[in-house]
């Protein structure tokens, strides 16, 4: 074979071999890559982990997806709905995609699904996206406080809330933290997974206070001033000065006793059976009660501590995770009572630890008492005095793990406590309304007093119930109730807003007593706005449009048609029903304070402008909420608006001149399905100078005249 051909053959063989090796390498690499990248990286995961190159298979034990950069584990991605079931204001959960790294730091969060009305049809979703973005870069180990009025605790992470969406963001916060903690305890090192233990209810023996302390059932924490100074000798001088100001030489700087009094052997011995049972009644199932009393110079709560809140000096931790403790104000109405002789104390509190906090009584935990001092002229610092404690194992029963055991945190209770002042003010006003309606006939004898009370009530309803407390009831509440009953009633959905819940309970009861008038005339913020429009029209002497009786009766039926349409559409699509509910001007005017897209604002302004010419035009003809209330309250138990025999036959004064909403029939009777019980007709009939019957009686003494002639002249 010629040399040239041999050379060409070698080249071809070499190229063929190289091609085979390349193909084999590519095939192996492709198979390896296909095996490693079980699932392609979605855009959502890429947003949470920008450096990720692949994701692993979903965990078989819990629904988390591991995320890798090559072979290095970056963290986990999971959906909150797989771990918690906190119900939002819409009655449904808010599902988030959450990413955490191997240290428990949030790498990102994304809303996957929600039906919160305030974000879908009010503020828009951007405030919600901005809210969840605040968690990014923070650790699960941090203690998050949302929408705090005062940021006094240096060991907490404060998250800005969203105005007018308080309930929704609190639900989102609980959803984020609770689901992330569950994942962290299962998959991250340094996070302890909860063991399956419970308190042994039968473990009991009579013990003295000293025996309780000796058995470590009650922990005694003592720290003298000298010991405190020794512990802080390497700290700034300002800290030592602060300690010296609090206590003198020889004093007990910290002299603190603490115990979990919900444990029978501790609670029954220390408190006695009766007081122990009262304590248990203050707790939800699975909650713990940590009692603390102190005789030391440094108190564990500050002088400005507000009952039923989280203490800013005191904190607890377990396995490096914060434990939320909140005062239950156990001694608000009762003085401390013990069945044993206890040391003298100057401060006593009982704190609640919630069932879903992940806290375990059988594990070691630490209690820290923070002391604030001035690090410099412009900055403050805190020093923590900490003690660790572990309860005896004999207190507990160890049981087999239970699968998929979930408990809902009572978020509604936290909201009710935080809004206790609002609840008290509202309750006082509701009690006043009950008194007012009971005494309406006596009150109506004084027209000036009645009108002043009416005017003050309208201001209160607009300012406090409406703009401040956001207590505007809506037809949305009605079909939310129907859907809840249809799909499975859950009262927690309605308890999330205490003001709305209290108002609905009160209004529902009052419908059977006095009809719809108590709400529509004395509790509806937008109704009060329309009434002020009528007052303005009266002052400006704007001529009113009088609707003819036959047209008025027909127009009243419109609101019932709207009600049926809205309720019916809610069973087809809740989103569609909420969009149709924009016929109500409440969200634009009351909830969002007219800060909204201009067509919605224009609609409300037109309604109020029209109310200058037609008294409460929206309430009379369009309001589906009023229609729903009228259906239930059409036949009230008490019809206390006084009528006379002459009313309607022949007197038409109240019907034609006094009743702005046209709720008096031609025969003089009251249409309680339309009446807002403004009491104007009652004031008229009780005023001898206004009521035609009384005026006629007076005149008859001086001049003999036929009744019909007199009434005709008067009207």
C-alpha positions in Angstrom: 0.0 0.0 0.0 1.4 3.4 -0.9 2.6 5.5 1.9 0.1 8.3 1.1 -2.9 5.9 1.3 -1.6 4.4 4.5 -1.3 7.9 6.0 -4.8 8.8 5.0 -6.1 5.5 6.5 -4.4 6.3 9.9 -6.0 9.8 9.9 -9.4 8.3 9.3 -9.0 5.7 12.0 -7.8 8.4 14.4 -10.8 10.6 13.6 -13.2 7.7 14.0 -11.7 6.8 17.3 -11.9 10.4 18.5 -15.6 10.6 17.3 -16.4 7.4 19.2 -14.8 8.7 22.4 -16.6 12.0 22.1 -19.9 10.3 21.6 -19.4 8.0 24.5 -18.3 10.8 26.8 -21.3 12.9 25.8 -23.6 10.0 26.3 -22.2 9.3 29.8 -22.4 13.0 30.7 -26.0 13.3 29.4 -27.0 10.2 31.4 -25.4 11.6 34.5 -26.9 15.1 34.1 -30.4 13.5 33.4 -30.1 11.5 36.6 -28.8 14.4 38.7 -31.4 16.9 37.5 -34.5 15.0 38.4 -36.6 18.1 37.9 -35.7 21.2 35.8 -35.3 24.4 37.7 -38.5 26.5 37.4 -38.4 30.2 37.2 -40.0 30.4 40.7 -37.2 28.3 42.2 -34.6 30.3 40.3 -35.9 33.5 41.9 -35.5 32.0 45.4 -32.1 30.5 44.6 -30.4 32.4 41.8 -27.2 30.3 42.0 -29.0 26.9 41.8 -28.0 24.5 39.0 -30.4 21.6 39.8 -33.1 20.4 42.2 -33.5 17.0 43.7 -36.6 14.9 44.1 -39.3 15.9 46.5 -38.6 14.4 49.9 -40.6 11.2 50.7 -41.2 12.2 54.3 -42.1 15.8 54.1 -43.1 17.9 51.0 -39.8 19.8 50.5 -37.6 20.0 47.4 -33.8 20.2 47.9 -32.0 22.8 45.8 -28.3 22.3 44.7 -25.4 24.2 43.1 -23.7 21.3 41.4 -23.4 18.8 44.4 -23.6 21.4 47.2 -27.0 21.6 49.0 -28.2 25.3 49.0 -31.4 24.8 50.9 -35.0 23.8 50.5 -38.1 25.0 48.7 -41.6 24.2 49.9 -45.2 25.3 49.8 -46.8 26.6 53.1 -50.1 24.8 52.4 -48.2 21.5 52.9 -47.4 22.3 56.5 -50.0 24.7 57.9 -53.6 25.6 57.4 -54.1 29.1 58.7 -57.3 30.6 57.3 -57.2 34.1 56.0 -59.9 36.8 55.9 -61.3 35.2 52.7 -61.9 31.9 54.5 -59.1 30.2 52.5 -55.4 29.8 53.2 -52.7 31.9 51.7 -50.2 29.6 49.9 -46.6 30.7 49.6 -43.5 29.2 48.0 -40.8 29.6 50.6 -37.0 29.1 50.2 -34.7 28.6 53.2 -31.0 27.9 53.1 -29.1 25.4 55.2 -28.7 27.9 58.0 -32.4 28.6 58.2 -32.3 32.0 56.4 -35.1 33.0 54.1 -33.7 33.2 50.6 -37.0 34.3 49.1 -40.8 34.1 49.2 -43.5 34.1 46.6 -47.3 34.2 46.8 -48.7 31.2 44.9 -52.4 31.6 45.7 -54.7 33.7 47.8 -58.2 35.2 47.8 -57.8 38.1 50.2 -60.3 40.7 49.1 -58.4 43.7 50.4 -55.4 42.8 48.1 -57.5 41.6 45.1 -60.1 44.3 44.9 -58.8 47.1 47.1 -55.1 47.9 47.8 -53.8 45.7 45.0 -51.2 43.0 45.5 -48.1 45.1 45.5 -48.3 45.9 49.3 -48.6 42.2 50.0 -45.5 41.5 47.8 -43.6 44.2 49.6 -44.7 42.8 53.0 -43.3 39.3 52.4 -40.1 40.7 50.9 -39.2 41.9 54.4 -38.5 38.4 55.5 -35.9 37.8 52.9 -32.4 37.6 54.5 -33.7 37.0 58.0 -33.3 33.8 60.0 -36.1 31.5 61.2 -34.4 31.9 64.6 -35.4 35.5 64.9 -38.5 36.6 66.8 -40.8 38.5 64.3 -43.2 41.1 65.5 -45.6 42.6 62.9 -47.0 46.1 63.0 -45.7 46.9 66.5 -46.8 50.3 68.0 -43.5 50.7 69.8 -40.2 49.0 68.8 -38.7 48.7 72.3 -37.3 45.2 72.2 -33.7 44.9 70.8 -33.9 41.2 70.3 -36.9 41.2 68.0 -37.2 41.7 64.3 -40.0 44.2 63.5 -41.9 43.7 60.3 -43.9 46.6 58.9 -47.6 45.7 58.4 -50.0 46.9 55.7 -52.5 49.6 56.6 -56.1 48.3 56.4 -54.9 44.7 55.9 -53.9 43.8 59.4 -55.6 40.5 59.6 -54.3 39.3 56.2 -50.7 40.1 57.0 -50.9 38.5 60.5 -52.1 35.3 58.8 -49.2 35.6 56.3 -46.7 36.0 59.1 -48.0 33.0 61.0 -48.0 31.0 57.8 -44.4 31.9 57.0 -42.9 31.3 60.4 -44.9 28.2 61.4 -44.3 26.3 58.1 -40.6 27.3 58.0 -40.1 26.1 61.6 -41.6 22.8 60.8 -39.3 22.3 57.8 -36.2 23.5 59.8 -36.9 21.1 62.6 -37.1 18.2 60.2 -34.3 19.0 57.8 -31.8 21.5 59.2 -29.0 20.9 61.7 -29.3 22.9 64.9 -33.1 22.7 64.8 -34.6 20.2 67.1 -37.5 18.2 65.8 -40.3 17.9 68.4 -40.4 14.7 70.4 -43.7 13.0 71.1 -44.1 13.6 74.8 -47.0 14.7 77.0 -47.4 15.6 80.6 -48.3 12.7 82.9 -51.6 13.8 84.4 -51.5 11.0 87.1 -48.1 11.9 88.4 -48.9 13.7 91.7 -47.8 13.8 95.3 -48.2 16.4 98.0 -45.2 18.6 98.3 -44.1 21.7 100.2 -42.7 24.8 98.4 -39.2 23.9 99.4 -39.6 20.3 98.1 -40.9 21.7 94.8 -37.8 23.8 94.5 -35.5 21.0 95.6 -37.0 18.7 92.9 -36.5 21.4 90.3 -40.2 21.7 89.7 -39.9 25.3 90.7 -36.7 27.0 89.5 -35.1 29.6 91.8 -32.8 32.0 90.0 -30.7 34.2 92.3 -28.0 36.7 91.3 -26.5 39.3 93.7 -25.3 42.7 92.6 -21.7 41.5 93.0 -22.3 38.4 90.9 -23.9 40.5 88.2 -21.0 42.9 88.2 -18.5 40.0 88.0 -20.4 38.5 85.0 -20.3 41.9 83.2 -16.8 43.1 84.2 -15.6 42.9 80.6 -18.6 44.9 79.4 -18.7 48.7 79.1 -18.7 50.8 82.2 -22.2 52.1 81.5 -23.6 48.6 82.1 -22.0 48.5 85.6 -23.4 51.9 86.3 -26.8 50.7 85.4 -26.6 47.7 87.7 -25.3 49.9 90.6 -28.3 52.2 90.1 -30.8 49.3 90.3 -29.4 47.6 93.4 -27.1 48.3 96.3 -24.3 46.1 97.8 -25.7 42.9 99.3 -29.0 43.2 97.4 -30.4 40.4 95.3 -30.2 41.9 91.8 -32.2 38.9 90.5 -34.3 36.8 92.8 -36.7 35.0 90.6 -38.9 31.9 90.8 -40.5 30.4 87.7 -42.5 27.2 87.1 -44.9 25.7 84.6 -48.0 25.8 86.6 -50.1 23.9 84.1 -48.3 20.7 85.2 -50.6 19.1 87.8 -48.0 18.3 90.4 -46.8 21.9 90.3 -50.0 23.8 89.8 -52.1 21.9 92.3 -49.5 22.0 95.1 -48.7 25.7 94.5 -52.1 27.1 93.7 -54.6 24.7 95.1 -57.3 22.8 93.2 -59.7 25.8 92.7 -57.1 28.2 91.5 -55.4 25.5 89.3 -58.7 24.9 87.5 -59.2 28.6 86.9 -55.7 28.6 85.3 -56.6 25.7 83.0 -59.7 27.5 81.9 -57.5 30.4 80.7 -55.5 28.1 78.4 -56.2 26.5 75.1 -55.5 22.7 74.6 -51.8 22.2 74.4 -50.8 25.6 75.8 -48.4 26.0 78.7 -48.5 28.5 81.5 -45.2 29.9 82.8 -45.6 31.6 86.2 -43.0 34.0 87.4 -42.7 36.0 90.6 -39.8 38.0 91.7 -38.5 39.7 94.9 -35.3 41.0 93.4 -34.4 44.6 92.7 -34.5 44.2 88.9 -38.0 43.3 87.8 -38.7 41.0 84.8 -41.2 43.4 83.3 -40.8 47.2 83.0 -42.9 49.8 84.7 -44.7 50.6 81.4 -45.5 46.9 80.6 -49.0 46.5 79.1 -50.9 43.4 80.3 -51.6 40.7 77.7 -48.6 41.7 75.6 -45.1 40.3 75.0 -42.5 41.5 77.7 -39.6 43.4 76.3 -37.2 42.5 79.1 -37.9 38.8 79.2 -37.3 36.2 76.4 -37.1 32.5 76.2 -35.3 30.2 73.8 -35.2 26.5 73.1 -32.7 24.9 70.7 -31.6 28.4 69.6 -35.2 29.2 68.5 -37.2 32.0 70.1 -40.2 31.0 72.2 -43.1 33.4 72.1 -44.4 34.2 75.6 -47.3 36.5 76.2 -48.9 37.7 79.4 -52.5 36.4 80.0 -53.2 39.0 82.7 -54.2 36.1 85.1 -54.5 38.5 88.1 -56.5 41.2 86.5 -59.6 40.5 88.5 -58.2 38.1 91.1 -55.5 38.6 93.7 -52.6 36.1 93.8 -53.6 33.1 95.9 -51.4 30.2 96.9 -52.1 27.0 98.9 -48.4 27.0 100.1 -46.4 29.7 101.9 -44.3 31.4 99.2 -41.4 33.9 99.5 -42.3 37.6 99.4 -42.5 39.0 95.9 -42.9 42.4 94.3 -44.0 41.2 90.8 -46.0 38.2 89.5 -47.1 37.3 86.0 -48.4 34.2 84.2 -47.2 33.9 80.6 -48.8 31.8 77.8 -46.8 29.6 75.4 -48.9 28.6 72.4 -49.4 25.0 71.4 -48.0 25.5 67.9 -44.9 27.4 69.0 -42.9 24.1 68.9 -41.9 24.5 72.5 -41.4 21.2 74.4 -41.5 21.0 78.2 -39.2 18.0 78.4 -36.4 19.7 76.5 -33.9 22.2 78.0 -34.8 25.8 77.6 -33.2 29.1 78.5 -34.7 32.2 80.1 -33.1 35.5 79.6 -33.5 38.8 81.4 -32.4 41.8 79.3 -30.9 44.9 80.8 -30.8 48.0 78.6 -28.0 50.6 79.0 -26.6 53.5 77.1 -23.7 52.3 75.0 -23.1 55.8 73.9 -24.9 59.1 73.9 -26.8 58.1 70.7 -27.2 54.4 71.0 -28.6 51.8 73.4 -27.4 48.3 74.0 -28.8 45.2 75.9 -27.0 42.7 78.1 -28.7 39.3 78.7 -28.6 37.4 82.0 -29.5 33.9 81.1 -30.3 30.7 83.0 -30.9 27.2 81.6 -33.3 24.7 83.0 -34.6 21.2 82.3 -37.6 19.7 84.0 -37.4 16.1 85.4 -38.2 13.4 83.0 -40.6 11.7 85.4 -43.2 14.4 84.6 -43.7 13.1 81.1 -45.1 10.3 79.1 -43.3 9.3 76.0 -45.4 8.0 73.1 -45.1 6.9 69.6 -44.9 9.6 66.9 -48.1 10.6 65.3 -48.2 11.2 61.6 -49.5 14.5 60.1 -50.6 15.9 63.5 -51.5 19.6 62.9 -53.1 22.1 65.1 -54.3 25.6 64.2 -52.8 28.4 66.1 -55.6 30.6 67.5 -54.6 33.7 65.6 -58.1 35.2 66.2 -57.3 35.3 70.0 -54.1 37.3 69.4 -56.0 39.8 67.3 -58.8 40.1 69.9 -56.3 40.8 72.6 -54.5 43.4 70.5 -57.7 45.2 69.8 -59.1 45.0 73.3 -59.4 48.8 73.6 -61.4 49.0 70.3 -63.7 46.2 71.5 -64.4 47.9 74.8 -65.2 51.2 73.1 -67.5 49.5 70.6 -69.2 47.5 73.3 -69.9 50.6 75.3 -71.6 52.2 72.3 -73.7 49.1 71.6 -74.8 49.0 75.2 -75.7 52.7 74.8 -77.8 51.9 71.7 -79.7 49.2 73.5 -80.5 51.7 76.3 -81.4 54.3 73.7 -83.9 52.1 71.9 -85.5 50.9 75.2 -85.9 54.5 76.4 -86.7 56.0 72.9 -90.2 57.1 73.8 -89.0 59.0 76.9 -86.1 60.4 75.1 -88.2 61.6 72.2 -90.1 64.0 74.4 -87.0 66.3 74.3 -86.4 67.0 70.6 -83.2 69.0 71.2 -81.5 66.2 73.3 -82.6 63.6 70.7 -81.2 65.5 67.8 -77.9 66.1 69.7 -77.6 62.4 70.5 -78.4 61.6 66.9 -75.7 64.0 65.6 -73.0 62.7 68.0 -73.8 59.1 67.1 -73.4 59.8 63.4 -70.0 61.3 64.0 -68.9 58.4 66.2 -70.1 55.9 63.6 -68.2 57.6 60.7 -65.0 58.4 62.7 -64.6 55.4 65.0 -66.6 52.5 63.6 -66.0 53.5 60.0 -62.6 55.1 59.3 -60.7 53.9 62.5 -62.1 50.5 63.4 -63.0 49.5 59.9 -66.4 48.2 61.1 -68.3 48.7 57.8 -70.5 45.6 57.3 -70.9 44.4 53.8 -73.0 42.1 51.7 -69.7 40.1 51.1 -70.0 39.0 54.7 -73.4 37.5 54.0 -72.4 35.3 51.1 -69.1 34.5 52.9 -71.4 33.1 55.6 -73.5 31.1 53.1 -70.4 29.7 51.4 -68.9 28.8 54.8 -72.1 26.9 55.7 -72.2 25.3 52.3 -68.5 24.2 52.3 -68.1 23.5 56.0 -68.5 26.1 58.7 -65.4 27.4 60.3 -66.0 30.1 62.9 -62.3 31.0 63.0 -62.8 32.8 59.7 -65.3 35.2 61.2 -63.4 35.6 64.5 -60.4 37.1 62.7 -62.0 40.5 62.7 -63.4 41.2 66.2 -65.1 44.5 65.3 -67.0 42.9 62.3 -67.8 39.8 64.4 -69.2 41.7 67.3 -71.2 44.0 65.0 -72.7 41.1 63.1 -73.7 39.2 66.3 -75.3 42.4 67.7 -77.0 43.3 64.4 -78.4 39.8 64.0 -80.0 39.8 67.4 -81.3 43.3 67.0 -83.0 42.4 63.7 -85.5 40.3 65.6 -86.0 42.9 68.3 -86.2 46.2 66.4 -85.6 45.4 62.7 -83.0 46.6 60.3 -83.3 50.2 61.6 -80.8 49.9 64.4 -78.0 49.0 62.0 -79.0 51.2 59.0 -79.7 54.2 61.1 -77.2 54.0 63.9 -74.3 51.7 62.9 -73.7 52.0 59.2 -70.8 54.4 58.4 -71.8 55.0 54.8 -75.4 55.5 55.8 -74.1 58.1 58.2 -72.2 59.8 55.4 -75.4 60.0 53.4 -77.2 61.5 56.3 -74.6 64.2 56.7 -75.1 64.9 53.0 -78.8 65.4 53.8 -77.9 67.8 56.6 -75.7 69.8 54.3 -78.5 69.9 51.7 -80.9 71.2 54.5 -78.5 73.9 55.5 -77.9 75.0 51.9 -81.6 74.8 51.3 -81.2 72.5 48.3 -84.6 71.5 46.9 -85.3 67.8 47.3 -86.6 65.5 44.6 -89.7 63.8 45.8 -90.1 60.4 44.3 -93.7 59.5 43.5 -95.1 56.7 45.7 -95.6 54.2 42.9 -92.1 54.8 41.6 -90.7 54.7 45.1 -92.2 51.2 45.8 -90.9 49.8 42.5 -87.4 51.3 43.0 -87.2 49.7 46.4 -87.3 46.3 44.8 -84.0 46.9 43.0 -81.9 46.2 46.0 -83.5 42.8 46.5 -82.7 41.9 42.9 -79.1 43.0 43.5 -78.9 40.9 46.6 -80.1 37.7 44.8 -77.7 38.3 42.0 -74.7 38.7 44.3 -75.5 35.7 46.5 -76.2 33.6 43.5 -73.0 34.6 41.7 -70.9 33.7 44.9 -71.8 30.1 44.5 -70.5 30.2 40.9 -67.4 32.3 41.5 -66.3 34.0 44.7 -64.1 36.3 42.6 -66.9 37.3 40.4 -69.2 38.0 43.4 -66.5 40.2 45.0 -66.2 42.2 41.8 -70.0 42.6 41.5 -70.0 43.7 45.1 -68.3 46.9 44.0 -71.9 48.2 43.7 -71.4 48.8 47.4 -69.4 52.1 47.9 -68.2 51.0 51.3 -64.7 49.7 50.3 -63.8 52.9 48.4 -65.2 55.4 50.9 -64.7 53.7 54.3 -62.0 51.0 53.9 -59.7 52.9 51.4 -60.6 56.5 52.4 -61.3 57.4 48.7 -57.7 56.5 47.8 -58.5 54.4 44.8 -58.7 54.2 41.0 -60.8 57.2 39.8 -63.9 55.4 38.5 -64.6 53.9 41.9 -64.1 57.3 43.6 -66.3 59.0 41.0 -69.1 56.4 41.7 -69.0 57.2 45.4 -68.9 60.9 44.9 -71.9 60.7 42.6 -73.9 58.7 45.1 -73.1 61.3 47.9 -73.9 64.1 45.5 -77.2 62.5 44.6 -78.0 62.2 48.3 -78.1 66.0 48.4 -81.2 65.8 46.3 -82.7 62.4 47.2 -82.4 61.5 50.9 -80.2 58.4 51.4 -80.8 57.3 47.8 -78.3 54.4 48.0 -79.8 52.9 51.2 -83.3 53.2 49.7 -82.9 51.6 46.3 -79.5 50.0 45.8 -78.1 48.6 49.0 -78.0 44.7 48.9 -76.9 44.6 52.6 -79.9 46.6 53.6 -82.1 44.2 51.6 -80.6 41.2 53.3 -81.2 42.8 56.7 -84.8 43.8 55.7 -85.6 40.2 54.8 -84.8 39.0 58.3 -85.9 42.1 60.3 -89.2 42.8 58.5 -91.3 41.7 61.5 -89.5 42.8 64.6 -90.6 41.8 68.1 -90.8 45.4 69.4 -92.6 48.1 67.2 -92.1 51.0 69.6 -92.5 53.9 67.2 -95.8 55.4 68.5 -98.7 55.9 66.1 -102.0 57.6 66.7 -105.4 56.9 65.3 -105.3 60.1 63.3 -101.9 59.1 61.6 -102.7 58.5 58.0 -106.4 59.2 58.4 -106.3 62.1 57.8 -102.9 63.3 59.0 -100.0 62.9 56.6 -97.4 65.2 58.2 -94.8 62.6 59.2 -95.2 60.8 55.9 -94.8 63.9 53.7 -92.5 66.1 55.8 -90.7 64.2 58.5 -89.7 60.8 57.2 -86.8 61.4 54.8 -86.5 57.8 53.8 -90.3 57.3 53.0 -90.8 54.4 55.4 -94.3 55.5 56.5 -97.2 53.9 54.7 -100.2 55.9 53.5 -102.3 54.6 56.4 -99.8 56.0 58.8 -98.2 52.6 59.8 -94.4 52.1 59.8 -92.8 49.9 57.2 -90.1 48.3 59.4 -88.5 46.7 56.4 -87.5 50.2 55.2 -87.4 52.2 58.4 -84.0 53.3 59.7 -85.5 54.3 63.1 -84.0 57.9 63.1 -86.8 58.6 65.7 -87.9 61.8 63.8 -91.5 60.7 63.6 -91.5 59.8 67.3 -90.0 63.2 68.2 -92.8 64.9 66.1 -95.6 62.9 67.7 -94.3 63.7 71.2 -94.0 67.4 70.5 -97.3 69.2 71.1 -96.1 72.1 69.0 -95.3 69.8 66.0 -97.9 67.1 66.0 -101.0 68.2 64.2 -103.3 66.3 66.5 -102.1 68.2 69.6 -102.1 71.5 67.8 -105.7 70.8 66.6 -106.7 70.0 70.1 -105.4 73.3 71.4 -107.0 75.2 68.7 -110.3 73.5 69.1 -110.6 74.9 72.6 -110.5 78.4 71.1 -112.3 77.8 67.8 -114.9 75.3 66.8 -113.9 73.8 63.5 -114.3 70.5 61.8 -111.3 68.2 62.0 -111.1 67.6 58.2 -111.1 71.3 57.5 -108.3 71.8 60.1 -106.1 69.0 58.8 -106.6 70.2 55.2 -105.4 73.6 56.3 -102.5 72.3 58.1 -101.3 70.0 55.4 
